[in-house]
C-alpha cells in the first residue's frame, strides 16, 4: 500500500482522510475470524496523524506454523491454471499477452475506498478483470474439487468459499470462474458463477452479517484503543488464537522490529501535511 501512496504524493492529503489504511488481506482475516478455527494470525497497527495503518505480519507467538503440503499443492495448481486462462493485457497491436506472474510484484493491484458503520477504509487488493464490450469488470478465478462428501463440503464452504465471498464483497466482484478438478488435479470444466449463488449455497454454514459485524466492532475497538496515539514507530500487535477464539494485544514502543511505516512516508507527511 505504501508503494501506491508514494506514487501519488500530490494526492496524499485527500487519500489520508481515512480512518484505516491497510491491505485486503487484513480485512479478510478479520471478517473470516468468527469461523476460523485453524489459522492463527497477527496484525500490526500504528497510528500516525489520525490515520491507523494495519498490516499482516509473521509472528511465532503461537509457535512455528505447520507446513501445509495441501495448500502448497493447490498454490502450484492455481499458478498453472492462471497461466492457461489469463492474459497480462492487450498490446498496441490488439494482441493478448501471455500471463507470466513469477512473483507477487507481477500482480495487478487496485486501490479501494469503502465505509463501514462510519469507519472510512482505504485498502489495496490484487485484481483480475474481464473485458465486456468496452468495459472491464473485476472477476476472480478459483479451484474447487469436483467430488466431495457432505462433511468435506461443509468444511470447504466454511473455509474456502467464505474466503472467496469476503474477497469479492470487499472489492465489488459479482462473478467468479470456478475450475472443477479431479483427484489427479485435472480440470474438466470452468463454470462462471455469481457470488450471490455461492452465498445462497452457504447461508447455513456462515453468516455475512456475522462477518461484517465482527469487522466493524473490531475496527471500532482499535480506534478507541488507539485514540491518543500519534507515533509512526509505536506498534500495537493483535494476536488471534484460532483454537480458543481469543484476540489479545501487546504494545511495542519506540522504533522496533515490528515498526512498518517507512521513514520516507512519516517524514513526507510531517513536512507536507
Residue frames as qw, qx, qy, qz and C-alpha x, y, z in Angstrom:
[[0.000, 0.885, 0.466, 0.000, 0.00, 0.00, 0.00],
 [0.314, -0.779, 0.090, 0.535, 2.87, 2.38, 0.75],
 [0.422, -0.010, 0.581, 0.696, 4.15, 1.90, -2.81],
 [0.126, 0.698, 0.601, 0.368, 0.86, 3.30, -4.07],
 [0.247, -0.914, -0.234, 0.221, 0.90, 6.19, -1.61],
 [0.463, -0.483, 0.300, 0.680, 4.43, 7.05, -2.68],
 [0.346, 0.231, 0.630, 0.655, 3.36, 7.21, -6.33],
 [0.057, -0.740, -0.490, -0.457, 0.57, 9.70, -5.64],
 [0.400, -0.244, -0.413, 0.781, 2.21, 12.08, -3.19],
 [0.069, -0.143, -0.126, -0.979, 0.35, 15.05, -4.64],
 [0.575, -0.374, -0.423, -0.592, -2.97, 13.41, -3.61],
 [0.413, -0.037, -0.804, 0.425, -1.92, 12.23, -0.15],
 [0.179, -0.060, 0.388, -0.902, -3.93, 14.83, 1.70],
 [0.692, -0.010, -0.126, -0.711, -7.24, 13.56, 0.32],
 [0.727, 0.075, -0.677, -0.089, -6.27, 9.90, 0.44],
 [0.348, 0.035, -0.747, 0.565, -5.27, 10.07, 4.09],
 [0.441, -0.187, 0.173, -0.861, -8.69, 11.39, 5.02],
 [0.784, -0.126, -0.551, -0.258, -9.45, 7.81, 6.07],
 [0.656, -0.628, 0.288, -0.304, -9.58, 6.14, 9.46],
 [0.798, -0.252, 0.534, 0.118, -7.88, 2.90, 8.40],
 [0.508, 0.674, -0.464, -0.268, -5.29, 2.16, 5.69],
 [0.622, -0.300, 0.723, -0.032, -4.39, -1.49, 5.08],
 [0.181, 0.201, -0.827, -0.492, -4.48, -4.36, 2.57],
 [0.753, -0.122, -0.292, -0.577, -7.48, -6.51, 1.74],
 [0.611, 0.062, -0.764, 0.198, -5.69, -9.39, 3.47],
 [0.026, 0.072, -0.612, 0.787, -6.10, -7.65, 6.83],
 [0.564, 0.003, 0.084, -0.821, -9.83, -7.10, 6.31],
 [0.748, 0.083, -0.584, -0.304, -10.20, -10.67, 5.05],
 [0.398, 0.073, -0.810, 0.423, -8.56, -12.14, 8.17],
 [0.195, -0.001, 0.490, -0.850, -10.86, -10.11, 10.40],
 [0.662, 0.065, -0.128, -0.736, -14.06, -10.96, 8.53],
 [0.750, 0.089, -0.637, -0.155, -13.26, -14.68, 8.47],
 [0.066, 0.358, -0.746, 0.558, -12.16, -14.83, 12.14],
 [0.646, -0.167, 0.348, -0.659, -15.60, -15.76, 13.59],
 [0.958, 0.142, 0.028, -0.249, -15.45, -19.03, 11.63],
 [0.571, 0.581, -0.550, 0.183, -11.69, -19.63, 11.54],
 [0.814, -0.536, 0.176, -0.138, -10.68, -22.37, 14.00],
 [0.939, 0.084, 0.074, 0.326, -7.37, -23.31, 12.35],
 [0.574, 0.484, -0.011, 0.660, -5.31, -20.26, 11.37],
 [0.423, -0.717, -0.206, 0.515, -3.64, -18.07, 13.97],
 [0.465, 0.632, 0.159, 0.599, -2.60, -14.62, 12.80],
 [0.390, -0.552, -0.215, 0.705, -1.02, -11.39, 13.94],
 [0.277, 0.804, 0.306, 0.428, -1.95, -7.90, 12.76],
 [0.443, -0.243, -0.187, 0.842, 0.27, -4.91, 13.48],
 [0.062, 0.869, 0.423, 0.248, -1.27, -1.45, 13.82],
 [0.404, -0.206, -0.137, 0.881, 0.31, 2.01, 14.05],
 [0.098, 0.885, 0.454, -0.004, -1.47, 5.35, 14.25],
 [0.418, -0.198, 0.116, 0.879, 0.06, 8.46, 12.72],
 [0.113, 0.103, -0.156, -0.976, -1.65, 11.79, 12.10],
 [0.589, 0.158, 0.319, -0.726, -5.17, 10.49, 12.85],
 [0.802, 0.290, -0.369, -0.371, -4.90, 7.51, 10.50],
 [0.709, -0.363, 0.598, -0.086, -4.38, 3.91, 11.63],
 [0.522, 0.514, -0.625, -0.270, -2.19, 1.75, 9.40],
 [0.808, -0.228, 0.489, -0.236, -2.55, -2.03, 9.67],
 [0.523, 0.500, -0.647, -0.239, -0.64, -4.93, 8.17],
 [0.981, -0.161, -0.018, -0.108, -0.48, -8.70, 8.48],
 [0.083, 0.749, -0.645, 0.128, 2.87, -9.80, 9.95],
 [0.789, 0.050, -0.607, 0.080, 4.64, -13.08, 10.62],
 [0.331, -0.608, 0.475, -0.543, 4.78, -13.86, 14.32],
 [0.564, 0.074, -0.821, 0.059, 5.79, -17.04, 16.12],
 [0.361, -0.354, 0.455, -0.733, 3.81, -16.21, 19.25],
 [0.885, -0.046, 0.177, -0.428, 1.83, -19.42, 18.67],
 [0.722, -0.217, 0.614, 0.234, 4.89, -21.40, 17.63],
 [0.034, -0.335, 0.653, 0.678, 6.28, -22.09, 14.18],
 [0.720, 0.299, 0.036, -0.625, 3.40, -22.51, 11.67],
 [0.719, -0.016, 0.691, 0.074, 2.94, -26.04, 10.40],
 [0.048, 0.307, -0.649, -0.694, 3.93, -26.72, 6.83],
 [0.671, 0.373, 0.441, -0.466, 0.74, -27.30, 4.86],
 [0.315, -0.142, 0.787, 0.511, 1.56, -29.59, 1.95],
 [0.313, 0.595, 0.735, 0.087, -2.00, -29.48, 0.60],
 [0.094, 0.918, 0.151, -0.355, -2.04, -25.68, 0.46],
 [0.215, -0.576, 0.549, 0.566, 1.30, -25.70, -1.35],
 [0.351, 0.174, 0.844, 0.366, -0.04, -28.13, -3.96],
 [0.238, 0.790, 0.561, -0.067, -3.12, -26.02, -4.52],
 [0.054, -0.855, 0.122, 0.501, -0.99, -22.89, -4.90],
 [0.269, -0.312, 0.725, 0.552, 1.09, -24.61, -7.60],
 [0.299, 0.445, 0.817, 0.214, -2.04, -25.82, -9.39],
 [0.126, 0.884, 0.349, -0.285, -3.58, -22.34, -9.23],
 [0.138, -0.689, 0.377, 0.604, -0.45, -20.77, -10.70],
 [0.257, -0.028, 0.833, 0.489, -0.55, -23.22, -13.59],
 [0.228, 0.661, 0.715, -0.010, -4.28, -22.64, -14.12],
 [0.040, 0.876, 0.093, -0.471, -3.75, -18.88, -14.29],
 [0.203, -0.452, 0.604, 0.625, -1.03, -19.32, -16.88],
 [0.218, 0.244, 0.870, 0.368, -3.51, -21.23, -19.07],
 [0.055, 0.726, 0.686, 0.012, -6.56, -18.99, -18.50],
 [0.112, -0.903, -0.165, 0.380, -5.31, -15.44, -18.05],
 [0.588, 0.539, 0.081, 0.597, -3.54, -12.83, -20.12],
 [0.430, -0.341, -0.249, 0.798, -1.46, -9.96, -18.80],
 [0.164, 0.679, 0.139, -0.702, -3.16, -7.44, -21.06],
 [0.662, 0.641, 0.363, 0.141, -3.52, -6.27, -24.62],
 [0.498, -0.282, 0.228, 0.788, -0.58, -4.79, -26.51],
 [0.144, 0.530, -0.103, -0.829, -0.63, -1.92, -29.02],
 [0.208, 0.137, -0.767, -0.592, -1.49, -4.33, -31.86],
 [0.727, -0.126, -0.032, -0.674, -4.59, -5.57, -30.06],
 [0.739, 0.092, -0.667, 0.003, -2.99, -8.94, -29.30],
 [0.737, -0.650, 0.023, -0.182, -3.21, -10.50, -25.86],
 [0.214, 0.648, -0.675, 0.279, -0.02, -11.01, -23.88],
 [0.714, -0.116, -0.684, 0.092, 0.83, -14.22, -22.05],
 [0.564, -0.764, 0.056, -0.307, 0.19, -14.22, -18.31],
 [0.724, 0.189, -0.492, 0.446, 3.50, -14.59, -16.50],
 [0.434, -0.813, 0.136, -0.365, 3.42, -13.98, -12.76],
 [0.672, 0.253, -0.591, 0.367, 6.79, -15.05, -11.47],
 [0.302, -0.145, -0.613, 0.716, 6.29, -13.24, -8.16],
 [0.030, -0.718, -0.627, 0.301, 3.65, -11.29, -6.28],
 [0.083, -0.584, 0.057, 0.805, 5.01, -7.98, -7.55],
 [0.029, -0.014, 0.706, 0.707, 3.85, -9.02, -11.03],
 [0.017, 0.573, 0.818, -0.052, 0.21, -8.98, -9.93],
 [0.041, -0.504, -0.234, -0.830, -2.10, -6.11, -10.82],
 [0.210, -0.381, -0.677, 0.594, -3.46, -4.24, -7.80],
 [0.108, -0.691, -0.379, -0.606, -6.40, -1.95, -7.30],
 [0.142, -0.019, -0.529, 0.836, -6.94, 0.58, -4.52],
 [0.307, -0.560, -0.676, -0.367, -10.39, 0.77, -2.95],
 [0.086, -0.163, 0.413, -0.892, -12.25, 3.02, -0.54],
 [0.467, -0.456, -0.683, -0.328, -15.29, 1.99, 1.47],
 [0.249, -0.392, 0.408, -0.786, -17.14, 2.97, 4.63],
 [0.567, -0.283, -0.771, -0.059, -18.45, 0.51, 7.21],
 [0.461, -0.726, -0.484, 0.163, -20.52, 1.83, 10.13],
 [0.067, -0.998, 0.000, -0.005, -18.98, 5.26, 9.62],
 [0.589, -0.557, 0.433, 0.394, -15.37, 3.99, 9.54],
 [0.561, 0.772, -0.195, -0.228, -13.56, 5.02, 6.36],
 [0.806, -0.236, 0.477, 0.258, -11.27, 2.35, 4.90],
 [0.461, 0.763, -0.380, -0.246, -8.58, 2.62, 2.21],
 [0.718, -0.296, 0.624, 0.082, -7.05, -0.67, 1.08],
 [0.356, 0.529, -0.617, -0.462, -5.35, -2.37, -1.84],
 [0.803, 0.020, 0.564, -0.190, -6.06, -5.78, -3.34],
 [0.171, -0.209, 0.795, 0.543, -4.77, -7.95, -6.21],
 [0.598, 0.454, 0.280, -0.598, -7.33, -7.95, -9.03],
 [0.311, 0.093, 0.811, 0.486, -8.34, -9.77, -12.20],
 [0.400, 0.502, 0.153, -0.752, -10.66, -8.30, -14.81],
 [0.465, 0.287, 0.767, 0.335, -12.55, -9.44, -17.87],
 [0.080, 0.222, -0.239, -0.942, -13.48, -7.28, -20.81],
 [0.293, 0.550, 0.780, -0.051, -17.11, -6.97, -21.77],
 [0.328, 0.889, 0.261, 0.185, -17.67, -4.68, -24.77],
 [0.370, 0.661, -0.237, 0.608, -15.56, -1.66, -23.84],
 [0.510, -0.711, 0.220, -0.430, -15.86, -2.17, -20.09],
 [0.461, 0.254, -0.798, 0.294, -13.66, -4.04, -17.66],
 [0.715, -0.539, -0.036, -0.445, -15.28, -5.82, -14.72],
 [0.144, -0.519, 0.792, -0.289, -13.48, -7.31, -11.76],
 [0.920, -0.053, -0.273, -0.277, -13.74, -11.10, -11.59],
 [0.382, -0.593, 0.698, -0.122, -11.87, -13.93, -9.89],
 [0.755, 0.256, -0.576, -0.181, -10.64, -17.43, -10.73],
 [0.484, -0.465, 0.641, -0.371, -10.72, -20.22, -8.17],
 [0.438, 0.177, -0.863, -0.178, -10.46, -24.02, -8.00],
 [0.682, -0.221, 0.387, -0.580, -12.91, -26.48, -6.49],
 [0.145, -0.143, 0.977, 0.066, -12.70, -30.27, -6.20],
 [0.472, -0.049, -0.491, -0.731, -15.50, -31.78, -8.29],
 [0.742, -0.305, -0.561, -0.203, -16.43, -34.54, -5.83],
 [0.025, 0.330, -0.650, 0.684, -16.70, -34.20, -2.02],
 [0.342, -0.427, -0.835, 0.067, -18.72, -35.89, 0.70],
 [0.254, -0.848, -0.372, -0.279, -21.13, -33.92, 2.88],
 [0.603, -0.698, -0.076, 0.379, -18.62, -33.24, 5.65],
 [0.549, -0.052, 0.282, 0.785, -15.98, -32.13, 3.17],
 [0.102, 0.652, 0.434, 0.614, -18.49, -29.76, 1.52],
 [0.416, -0.864, -0.285, -0.005, -19.33, -28.22, 4.91],
 [0.620, -0.513, 0.099, 0.585, -15.69, -27.63, 5.76],
 [0.442, 0.217, 0.412, 0.767, -14.98, -26.29, 2.28],
 [0.040, -0.785, -0.434, -0.440, -17.90, -23.88, 2.46],
 [0.484, -0.855, -0.151, 0.114, -16.82, -22.56, 5.89],
 [0.582, -0.482, 0.264, 0.600, -13.23, -22.01, 4.76],
 [0.379, 0.024, 0.533, 0.756, -12.54, -21.58, 1.05],
 [0.062, 0.648, 0.604, 0.459, -15.95, -20.35, -0.10],
 [0.313, -0.869, -0.292, 0.249, -16.22, -17.95, 2.84],
 [0.443, -0.463, 0.247, 0.727, -12.82, -16.53, 1.87],
 [0.265, 0.287, 0.603, 0.696, -13.93, -16.13, -1.77],
 [0.092, -0.814, -0.543, -0.183, -17.09, -14.33, -0.71],
 [0.393, -0.791, -0.106, 0.457, -15.21, -11.94, 1.60],
 [0.418, -0.224, 0.406, 0.781, -12.63, -11.12, -1.07],
 [0.142, 0.459, 0.643, 0.596, -15.38, -10.47, -3.61],
 [0.216, -0.846, -0.484, 0.064, -17.52, -8.44, -1.23],
 [0.418, -0.655, -0.012, 0.630, -14.67, -6.08, -0.38],
 [0.190, -0.308, 0.441, 0.821, -13.81, -5.15, -3.97],
 [0.534, 0.447, 0.120, -0.707, -17.26, -5.48, -5.53],
 [0.099, 0.200, -0.887, -0.405, -16.78, -8.68, -7.56],
 [0.715, 0.098, 0.153, -0.675, -20.09, -10.08, -8.82],
 [0.948, 0.252, -0.092, -0.171, -18.83, -13.14, -10.71],
 [0.311, -0.611, 0.717, 0.126, -16.05, -15.67, -10.30],
 [0.749, 0.344, -0.498, -0.270, -14.91, -18.54, -12.52],
 [0.707, -0.413, 0.540, -0.199, -14.75, -21.91, -10.78],
 [0.485, 0.450, -0.726, -0.186, -12.39, -24.54, -12.20],
 [0.883, -0.253, 0.241, -0.313, -13.61, -28.02, -11.22],
 [0.323, 0.567, -0.758, -0.012, -10.75, -30.52, -10.90],
 [0.925, -0.167, -0.300, -0.164, -10.50, -34.23, -10.08],
 [0.792, -0.576, 0.159, 0.124, -8.23, -36.17, -7.71],
 [0.780, 0.074, 0.231, 0.578, -5.44, -36.02, -10.31],
 [0.154, -0.633, -0.005, 0.759, -5.63, -32.22, -10.48],
 [0.194, 0.185, 0.663, 0.699, -7.09, -32.30, -13.99],
 [0.282, 0.369, 0.252, -0.849, -9.57, -29.50, -14.65],
 [0.287, 0.320, 0.866, 0.255, -12.60, -30.76, -16.57],
 [0.070, 0.758, 0.502, 0.411, -14.70, -27.60, -16.71],
 [0.206, -0.104, -0.259, 0.938, -14.67, -23.95, -15.77],
 [0.092, -0.685, -0.698, -0.188, -18.03, -22.51, -14.76],
 [0.010, 0.370, -0.102, 0.923, -18.86, -18.81, -14.33],
 [0.406, -0.528, -0.729, 0.154, -20.67, -18.45, -11.01],
 [0.135, -0.749, -0.057, -0.646, -22.35, -15.42, -9.47],
 [0.140, 0.263, -0.675, 0.675, -21.27, -14.55, -5.96],
 [0.579, -0.177, 0.226, -0.763, -24.88, -14.45, -4.81],
 [0.875, 0.037, -0.410, -0.255, -25.21, -18.12, -5.86],
 [0.528, 0.201, -0.692, 0.448, -22.27, -19.09, -3.65],
 [0.192, -0.240, 0.470, -0.827, -23.80, -17.17, -0.77],
 [0.774, -0.107, -0.067, -0.620, -27.12, -18.98, -1.17],
 [0.818, 0.116, -0.564, 0.016, -25.33, -22.33, -1.15],
 [0.508, 0.116, -0.614, 0.593, -23.51, -21.49, 2.08],
 [0.295, -0.567, 0.052, -0.767, -26.04, -19.48, 4.08],
 [0.856, -0.453, -0.153, -0.196, -26.46, -22.40, 6.51],
 [0.842, 0.008, -0.246, 0.480, -22.68, -22.59, 7.06],
 [0.389, -0.214, -0.192, 0.875, -21.87, -18.95, 7.80],
 [0.078, 0.877, 0.460, -0.116, -23.49, -15.54, 8.03],
 [0.430, 0.529, 0.093, 0.726, -22.40, -12.47, 6.08],
 [0.310, -0.852, -0.077, -0.415, -23.83, -10.28, 8.87],
 [0.813, -0.543, 0.019, 0.210, -21.65, -12.01, 11.46],
 [0.727, 0.129, 0.124, 0.663, -18.53, -11.39, 9.35],
 [0.173, 0.670, 0.140, 0.709, -19.33, -7.73, 8.66],
 [0.505, -0.815, -0.093, -0.267, -20.36, -7.00, 12.26],
 [0.836, -0.386, 0.007, 0.391, -17.17, -8.56, 13.62],
 [0.555, 0.328, 0.116, 0.756, -15.07, -6.41, 11.29],
 [0.089, -0.771, -0.145, -0.614, -16.92, -3.25, 12.29],
 [0.674, -0.731, -0.065, -0.089, -16.72, -3.96, 16.02],
 [0.826, -0.182, 0.027, 0.532, -13.02, -4.86, 15.88],
 [0.404, 0.456, 0.112, 0.785, -12.11, -1.72, 13.93],
 [0.308, -0.811, -0.139, -0.478, -14.19, 0.41, 16.29],
 [0.799, -0.576, -0.059, 0.164, -12.40, -1.14, 19.29],
 [0.717, 0.059, 0.061, 0.692, -8.99, -0.40, 17.74],
 [0.134, 0.672, 0.147, 0.713, -9.94, 3.22, 17.02],
 [0.529, -0.797, -0.072, -0.284, -10.98, 3.71, 20.65],
 [0.871, -0.354, -0.015, 0.341, -7.93, 1.87, 22.00],
 [0.615, 0.054, 0.146, 0.773, -5.52, 4.00, 19.96],
 [0.056, 0.919, 0.372, 0.118, -7.42, 7.28, 20.33],
 [0.261, -0.943, 0.136, 0.157, -4.50, 9.12, 21.97],
 [0.749, -0.186, 0.418, 0.478, -1.71, 7.58, 19.89],
 [0.473, 0.876, -0.051, -0.081, 0.29, 9.56, 17.31],
 [0.363, -0.646, 0.629, 0.233, 3.52, 7.73, 16.50],
 [0.724, 0.495, -0.387, -0.285, 4.86, 6.14, 13.33],
 [0.265, 0.442, -0.835, 0.192, 7.10, 3.87, 15.43],
 [0.420, -0.118, 0.719, -0.541, 4.81, 2.57, 18.18],
 [0.475, 0.050, -0.741, -0.471, 3.08, -0.66, 17.17],
 [0.688, -0.129, 0.470, -0.538, 0.11, -2.49, 18.63],
 [0.224, 0.212, -0.919, -0.247, 0.33, -6.25, 17.94],
 [0.742, -0.033, 0.223, -0.631, -3.04, -8.06, 17.80],
 [0.062, 0.245, -0.963, -0.097, -2.74, -11.85, 18.05],
 [0.778, -0.031, -0.092, -0.621, -5.62, -14.14, 17.11],
 [0.223, -0.216, 0.939, -0.146, -5.73, -17.54, 18.84],
 [0.539, 0.028, -0.533, -0.652, -7.92, -19.53, 16.46],
 [0.406, -0.117, -0.901, 0.100, -8.29, -22.56, 18.74],
 [0.178, -0.430, -0.678, 0.569, -9.78, -20.52, 21.58],
 [0.101, 0.757, 0.498, 0.411, -11.28, -17.70, 19.51],
 [0.402, -0.813, -0.177, 0.382, -9.41, -15.04, 21.50],
 [0.474, 0.691, -0.016, 0.545, -7.72, -11.82, 20.34],
 [0.574, -0.691, -0.124, 0.421, -5.07, -10.34, 22.62],
 [0.439, 0.820, -0.042, 0.366, -2.69, -7.44, 22.11],
 [0.648, -0.502, -0.051, 0.570, 0.62, -6.02, 23.29],
 [0.214, 0.976, -0.002, -0.023, 2.41, -2.76, 22.60],
 [0.775, -0.005, 0.082, 0.627, 5.91, -2.35, 21.15],
 [0.057, -0.960, -0.101, 0.253, 7.16, 1.16, 21.85],
 [0.174, -0.719, 0.445, 0.504, 9.80, 3.29, 20.13],
 [0.595, 0.534, -0.484, -0.356, 11.28, 2.15, 16.84],
 [0.626, -0.275, 0.716, -0.143, 11.29, -1.67, 16.92],
 [0.199, -0.132, 0.887, 0.396, 11.44, -4.75, 14.71],
 [0.257, 0.528, 0.810, -0.007, 7.70, -4.58, 14.11],
 [0.137, 0.695, 0.064, -0.703, 7.58, -0.90, 13.02],
 [0.560, 0.304, 0.680, 0.363, 6.39, -0.90, 9.42],
 [0.261, 0.939, 0.203, -0.095, 5.57, 2.71, 8.47],
 [0.734, 0.293, 0.037, 0.612, 8.54, 3.75, 6.26],
 [0.368, -0.507, -0.133, 0.768, 10.68, 6.68, 7.36],
 [0.137, 0.093, 0.423, 0.891, 10.22, 8.38, 3.98],
 [0.222, -0.598, -0.657, -0.402, 6.45, 8.33, 4.48],
 [0.429, -0.733, -0.423, 0.316, 6.38, 9.73, 8.01],
 [0.373, -0.327, 0.096, 0.863, 8.94, 12.38, 7.04],
 [0.044, 0.276, 0.535, 0.797, 6.93, 13.42, 3.98],
 [0.313, -0.698, -0.614, -0.195, 3.68, 13.62, 5.94],
 [0.463, -0.630, -0.289, 0.552, 5.35, 15.61, 8.70],
 [0.287, -0.220, 0.222, 0.905, 6.75, 18.14, 6.22],
 [0.082, -0.102, -0.535, -0.834, 3.78, 18.49, 3.89],
 [0.426, -0.482, -0.653, -0.401, 0.54, 17.54, 5.63]]
